[in-house]
Amino acid sequence: MFHHRIGSKSIPRGLFRCRRRMKLCLIHQEGLCMIEIWLEGFILLSMLVNAIIILIR
């Protein structure tokens, strides 16, 4: 019988930080925080796209 124990190390830090921020958002102002999360996601996405373009070249 296995005990599925998820340690703090196994959880990606980015995801953990995002989840914590989401909780903070729910407590505070939802709209503003959602915009911030979307903005960060968009920046990460654009960085990924740029990396792919560089690799293709």
DSSP file (Angstrom, degrees, kcal/mol; ACC not computed):
  #  RESIDUE AA STRUCTURE BP1 BP2  ACC     N-H-->O    O-->H-N    N-H-->O    O-->H-N    TCO  KAPPA ALPHA  PHI   PSI    X-CA   Y-CA   Z-CA
    1    1 A M              0   0    0      0, 0.0     2,-0.3     0, 0.0     0, 0.0   0.000 360.0 360.0 360.0 123.8    0.0    0.0    0.0
    2    2 A F        -     0   0    0      2,-0.0     2,-0.7     1,-0.0     0, 0.0  -0.708 360.0-145.1 -97.6 142.9    1.5    3.3   -1.1
    3    3 A H        -     0   0    0     -2,-0.3     2,-1.5     2,-0.1    -1,-0.0  -0.902  14.3-147.2-104.9 108.1    1.1    6.6    0.6
    4    4 A H        +     0   0    0     -2,-0.7     2,-0.6     2,-0.0    -2,-0.0  -0.588  25.8 176.1 -78.4  94.3    0.9    9.3   -2.0
    5    5 A R        -     0   0    0     -2,-1.5     2,-0.8     0, 0.0    -2,-0.1  -0.892  18.4-155.3-105.3 118.9    2.6   12.2   -0.2
    6    6 A I        -     0   0    0     -2,-0.6     2,-0.1     3,-0.0    -2,-0.0  -0.824  14.7-157.9 -95.8 109.0    3.0   15.4   -2.2
    7    7 A G    >>  -     0   0    0     -2,-0.8     4,-0.8     1,-0.1     3,-0.5  -0.396  29.4-112.2 -81.2 162.6    5.9   17.3   -0.7
    8    8 A S  T 34 S+     0   0    0      1,-0.2     3,-0.1     2,-0.2    -1,-0.1   0.756 116.4  60.9 -64.9 -24.1    6.4   21.0   -1.2
    9    9 A K  T 34 S+     0   0    0      1,-0.2    -1,-0.2     3,-0.0     4,-0.1   0.854  98.7  54.9 -72.0 -35.3    9.5   20.2   -3.3
   10   10 A S  T <4 S+     0   0    0     -3,-0.5    -1,-0.2     2,-0.1    -2,-0.2   0.748  91.2  85.1 -72.2 -23.5    7.5   18.3   -5.9
   11   11 A I  S  < S-     0   0    0     -4,-0.8     5,-0.0    -3,-0.1     2,-0.0  -0.677  91.6-113.8 -81.3 125.3    5.1   21.2   -6.6
   12   12 A P     >  -     0   0    0      0, 0.0     4,-2.3     0, 0.0     5,-0.2  -0.343  19.4-133.4 -58.8 136.5    6.5   23.6   -9.1
   13   13 A R  H  > S+     0   0    0      1,-0.2     4,-2.7     2,-0.2     5,-0.2   0.866 102.9  55.3 -62.1 -38.4    7.2   26.9   -7.4
   14   14 A G  H  > S+     0   0    0      1,-0.2     4,-2.4     2,-0.2    -1,-0.2   0.928 109.9  45.5 -59.8 -46.3    5.5   29.0  -10.2
   15   15 A L  H  > S+     0   0    0      2,-0.2     4,-2.7     1,-0.2    -1,-0.2   0.908 113.2  50.5 -63.9 -42.9    2.3   27.1   -9.8
   16   16 A F  H  X S+     0   0    0     -4,-2.3     4,-2.3     1,-0.2    -2,-0.2   0.910 111.8  47.6 -61.3 -43.7    2.4   27.3   -6.1
   17   17 A R  H  X S+     0   0    0     -4,-2.7     4,-2.3     2,-0.2    -1,-0.2   0.894 111.9  50.3 -64.4 -40.9    3.0   31.1   -6.3
   18   18 A C  H  X S+     0   0    0     -4,-2.4     4,-2.4    -5,-0.2    -2,-0.2   0.919 110.9  48.6 -63.9 -44.7    0.2   31.4   -8.7
   19   19 A R  H  X S+     0   0    0     -4,-2.7     4,-2.1     2,-0.2    -2,-0.2   0.894 111.3  50.1 -62.7 -41.0   -2.2   29.5   -6.5
   20   20 A R  H  X S+     0   0    0     -4,-2.3     4,-2.1     1,-0.2    -1,-0.2   0.898 111.5  48.7 -63.8 -40.9   -1.2   31.5   -3.5
   21   21 A R  H  X S+     0   0    0     -4,-2.3     4,-2.6     2,-0.2    -2,-0.2   0.879 107.9  54.8 -66.7 -38.7   -1.8   34.7   -5.5
   22   22 A M  H  X S+     0   0    0     -4,-2.4     4,-2.3     2,-0.2    -2,-0.2   0.909 108.4  48.9 -60.6 -42.9   -5.2   33.4   -6.7
   23   23 A K  H  X S+     0   0    0     -4,-2.1     4,-1.6     1,-0.2    -2,-0.2   0.912 111.3  49.4 -62.1 -43.5   -6.2   32.9   -3.0
   24   24 A L  H  X S+     0   0    0     -4,-2.1     4,-2.7     1,-0.2    -2,-0.2   0.880 109.4  53.4 -61.8 -38.7   -5.0   36.4   -2.2
   25   25 A C  H  < S+     0   0    0     -4,-2.6    -2,-0.2     1,-0.2    -1,-0.2   0.920 105.1  52.7 -61.9 -45.4   -7.1   37.7   -5.1
   26   26 A L  H  < S+     0   0    0     -4,-2.3    -1,-0.2     1,-0.2    -2,-0.2   0.859 112.7  45.8 -60.6 -34.8  -10.2   36.0   -3.9
   27   27 A I  H  < S+     0   0    0     -4,-1.6    -1,-0.2    -5,-0.2    -2,-0.2   0.921 126.2  25.8 -71.7 -45.1   -9.7   37.7   -0.6
   28   28 A H  S  < S-     0   0    0     -4,-2.7     2,-0.7     1,-0.2    -3,-0.1   0.393 124.7 -26.1 -93.6-133.4   -8.9   41.1   -2.1
   29   29 A Q     >  -     0   0    0      1,-0.2     4,-1.4     2,-0.0    -1,-0.2  -0.763  52.1-165.5 -91.8 116.8  -10.0   42.5   -5.5
   30   30 A E  H  > S+     0   0    0     -2,-0.7     4,-2.5    -4,-0.2     5,-0.2   0.930  80.8  53.1 -66.9 -49.5  -10.7   39.7   -8.0
   31   31 A G  H  > S+     0   0    0      1,-0.2     4,-1.9     2,-0.2    -1,-0.2   0.915 109.8  45.6 -55.5 -52.5  -10.8   41.8  -11.2
   32   32 A L  H  > S+     0   0    0      1,-0.2     4,-1.8     2,-0.2    -1,-0.2   0.893 114.5  49.0 -60.4 -42.7   -7.4   43.5  -10.8
   33   33 A C  H  X S+     0   0    0     -4,-1.4     4,-2.5     1,-0.2    -1,-0.2   0.894 107.5  53.8 -67.5 -40.6   -5.7   40.3   -9.8
   34   34 A M  H  X S+     0   0    0     -4,-2.5     4,-2.7     1,-0.2    -1,-0.2   0.897 107.9  51.4 -60.2 -41.0   -7.1   38.3  -12.7
   35   35 A I  H  X S+     0   0    0     -4,-1.9     4,-2.6    -5,-0.2    -1,-0.2   0.912 109.7  50.3 -60.5 -43.4   -5.7   41.0  -15.1
   36   36 A E  H  X S+     0   0    0     -4,-1.8     4,-2.3     2,-0.2    -2,-0.2   0.906 111.6  47.3 -61.8 -44.3   -2.3   40.7  -13.4
   37   37 A I  H  X S+     0   0    0     -4,-2.5     4,-2.4     2,-0.2    -2,-0.2   0.919 113.4  48.0 -64.2 -45.0   -2.4   36.9  -13.8
   38   38 A W  H  X S+     0   0    0     -4,-2.7     4,-2.4     1,-0.2    -2,-0.2   0.897 111.1  51.9 -62.3 -40.7   -3.4   37.1  -17.4
   39   39 A L  H  X S+     0   0    0     -4,-2.6     4,-2.2     2,-0.2    -2,-0.2   0.920 110.6  47.0 -61.5 -45.9   -0.7   39.7  -18.1
   40   40 A E  H  X S+     0   0    0     -4,-2.3     4,-2.3     1,-0.2    -2,-0.2   0.901 112.6  50.1 -63.2 -42.2    2.0   37.4  -16.5
   41   41 A G  H  X S+     0   0    0     -4,-2.4     4,-2.3     1,-0.2    -1,-0.2   0.886 109.9  50.7 -62.7 -40.2    0.7   34.5  -18.5
   42   42 A F  H  X S+     0   0    0     -4,-2.4     4,-2.6     2,-0.2    -2,-0.2   0.889 109.4  50.5 -64.8 -41.3    0.7   36.5  -21.7
   43   43 A I  H  X S+     0   0    0     -4,-2.2     4,-2.1     2,-0.2    -2,-0.2   0.923 111.8  47.8 -62.5 -46.0    4.4   37.6  -21.0
   44   44 A L  H  X S+     0   0    0     -4,-2.3     4,-2.0     1,-0.2    -2,-0.2   0.894 112.1  50.3 -61.4 -41.3    5.4   34.0  -20.5
   45   45 A L  H  X S+     0   0    0     -4,-2.3     4,-2.4     2,-0.2    -2,-0.2   0.916 109.9  49.0 -63.8 -45.6    3.6   32.9  -23.7
   46   46 A S  H  X S+     0   0    0     -4,-2.6     4,-2.4     1,-0.2    -1,-0.2   0.866 109.9  52.7 -63.5 -37.0    5.3   35.6  -25.8
   47   47 A M  H  X S+     0   0    0     -4,-2.1     4,-2.1     2,-0.2    -1,-0.2   0.906 109.7  48.9 -63.3 -42.7    8.7   34.6  -24.3
   48   48 A L  H  X S+     0   0    0     -4,-2.0     4,-2.2     2,-0.2    -2,-0.2   0.916 110.7  50.0 -61.9 -45.4    8.0   31.0  -25.4
   49   49 A V  H  X S+     0   0    0     -4,-2.4     4,-2.4     1,-0.2    -2,-0.2   0.910 110.3  50.4 -60.8 -44.3    6.9   32.1  -28.9
   50   50 A N  H  X S+     0   0    0     -4,-2.4     4,-2.3     1,-0.2    -1,-0.2   0.898 109.4  51.1 -60.5 -42.3   10.1   34.2  -29.2
   51   51 A A  H  X S+     0   0    0     -4,-2.1     4,-2.1     2,-0.2    -1,-0.2   0.891 110.4  49.1 -62.3 -41.6   12.2   31.2  -28.1
   52   52 A I  H  X S+     0   0    0     -4,-2.2     4,-2.3     2,-0.2    -2,-0.2   0.903 110.0  51.0 -65.5 -42.4   10.5   29.0  -30.7
   53   53 A I  H  X S+     0   0    0     -4,-2.4     4,-2.1     1,-0.2    -2,-0.2   0.912 110.4  49.4 -61.0 -43.9   11.1   31.5  -33.5
   54   54 A I  H  < S+     0   0    0     -4,-2.3    -1,-0.2     1,-0.2    -2,-0.2   0.902 111.0  50.0 -62.1 -42.4   14.8   31.8  -32.5
   55   55 A L  H  < S+     0   0    0     -4,-2.1    -2,-0.2     1,-0.2    -1,-0.2   0.886 108.6  52.0 -64.4 -39.8   15.1   27.9  -32.6
   56   56 A I  H  <        0   0    0     -4,-2.3    -1,-0.2     1,-0.3    -2,-0.2   0.908 360.0 360.0 -64.0 -42.1   13.4   27.8  -36.0
   57   57 A R     <        0   0    0     -4,-2.1    -1,-0.3    -5,-0.2    -2,-0.2   0.481 360.0 360.0 -67.9 360.0   15.9   30.3  -37.4
